[in-house]
């Protein structure tokens, strides 16, 4: 139930609309496999998931790492 209450973005609404249209077409054309594809999009929209269990996002690192920069000195080399 919490998944339905999360904010609805453009992509989530788009998945719901596409899934609904595909299900409507599958009923009209009597294509059950097409209906499964539409159901997949509708379930993605309702559960707010993407490609997998964690979605398509990159997991955030919990540790805070500081970047250490090293100063490099360059010398000019003159060719004769």
C-alpha positions in Angstrom: 0.0 0.0 0.0 2.9 2.3 0.6 4.1 1.9 -3.0 0.8 3.5 -4.2 1.3 6.5 -1.9 4.7 7.4 -3.2 4.9 10.4 -5.5 3.7 9.7 -9.1 6.2 11.0 -11.6 5.9 11.3 -15.4 7.4 7.9 -16.1 5.2 6.1 -13.6 2.1 7.7 -15.1 3.4 6.8 -18.6 3.8 3.2 -17.6 0.2 3.1 -16.3 -1.2 4.6 -19.4 0.8 2.4 -21.8 -0.1 -0.7 -19.8 -3.8 0.2 -19.8 -3.8 0.8 -23.5 -2.0 -2.5 -24.2 -4.4 -4.4 -21.9 -7.4 -2.7 -23.7 -6.0 -3.7 -27.1 -5.2 -7.3 -26.0 -8.8 -7.8 -24.9 -10.1 -6.4 -28.2 -7.7 -8.5 -30.3 -8.0 -11.5 -28.0 -4.3 -11.7 -27.5 -3.5 -13.0 -24.0 0.3 -12.7 -24.3 -0.1 -9.0 -25.2 -2.3 -8.7 -22.0 0.5 -10.1 -19.9 2.8 -7.4 -21.3 0.3 -4.8 -20.4 -0.1 -6.2 -17.0 3.6 -6.0 -16.6 3.6 -2.3 -17.2 0.6 -1.7 -14.9 2.2 -3.6 -12.1 5.4 -1.7 -12.6 3.5 1.6 -12.3 1.5 0.5 -9.2 4.5 -0.9 -7.4 6.8 1.9 -8.5 9.5 -0.5 -9.7 11.7 -0.4 -12.7 14.0 -3.0 -14.2 14.5 -5.1 -11.1 13.9 -5.3 -7.4 15.9 -2.1 -6.7 14.7 -0.4 -9.9 17.1 1.1 -12.4 18.9 3.3 -10.0 22.5 3.0 -8.9 22.8 2.1 -5.2 24.3 4.9 -3.1 27.4 4.3 -1.1 26.9 4.4 2.6 30.5 5.2 3.4 31.9 8.7 3.0 35.1 8.6 1.2 37.3 11.7 0.7 39.2 12.1 -2.4 42.8 12.8 -1.9 44.5 14.8 -4.6 48.2 14.8 -5.1 50.0 17.9 -6.5 52.2 17.0 -9.4 55.1 19.3 -10.4 56.0 19.4 -14.1 59.3 20.5 -15.6 59.7 22.1 -19.0 62.1 20.2 -21.2 63.7 22.3 -23.9 65.0 20.5 -26.9 68.0 21.9 -28.7 
